[in-house]
Amino acid sequence: METFGRGCLWLILGAIGLLVLAFITQSTINIPWFIFIPIVILVFWMASKKRKK
């Protein structure tokens, strides 16, 4: 459960970062699904690796 929480935290922080970037540049940021899904998998993989240390 700790891995899931850490992964979700990083995804939320990334989304907030993109929201701030879009607000500053006053633009729309579109992320295609074939880029978004590997990023989600990578974030949870990294979160699981941190727990084992």
C-alpha positions as CSV (number, residue, x, y, z in Angstrom):
1,M,0.0,0.0,0.0
2,E,2.9,2.3,0.7
3,T,4.1,1.9,-2.9
4,F,0.6,2.8,-4.2
5,G,0.5,5.9,-2.0
6,R,4.0,7.1,-3.1
7,G,3.2,6.5,-6.8
8,C,-0.1,8.4,-6.5
9,L,1.7,11.3,-4.7
10,W,4.2,11.6,-7.5
11,L,1.5,11.5,-10.2
12,I,-0.5,14.2,-8.3
13,L,2.6,16.4,-8.0
14,G,3.4,15.9,-11.7
15,A,-0.2,16.9,-12.6
16,I,0.0,20.0,-10.4
17,G,3.3,20.9,-12.0
18,L,1.8,20.6,-15.5
19,L,-1.2,22.7,-14.4
20,V,1.1,25.4,-13.1
21,L,3.1,25.3,-16.4
22,A,-0.1,25.6,-18.4
23,F,-1.3,28.5,-16.3
24,I,2.0,30.3,-16.6
25,T,2.2,29.8,-20.4
26,Q,-1.6,30.3,-20.8
27,S,-1.8,27.3,-23.0
28,T,-3.3,23.8,-23.2
29,I,-1.1,20.8,-22.6
30,N,-2.2,17.6,-24.3
31,I,-0.4,14.3,-23.4
32,P,-1.2,11.4,-25.7
33,W,-2.1,8.1,-24.1
34,F,0.9,6.3,-25.6
35,I,3.2,8.7,-23.6
36,F,1.0,8.9,-20.5
37,I,0.6,5.2,-19.8
38,P,4.4,4.4,-19.8
39,I,4.9,7.4,-17.5
40,V,2.4,6.0,-15.0
41,I,4.0,2.6,-15.2
42,L,7.5,4.2,-14.7
43,V,6.3,6.2,-11.7
44,F,4.9,3.1,-9.9
45,W,8.0,1.1,-10.8
46,M,10.2,3.7,-9.3
47,A,8.0,3.9,-6.2
48,S,8.3,0.1,-5.7
49,K,12.1,0.2,-6.1
50,K,12.3,2.9,-3.4
51,R,10.5,0.8,-0.9
52,K,12.9,-2.1,-1.2
53,K,16.0,-0.1,-0.2
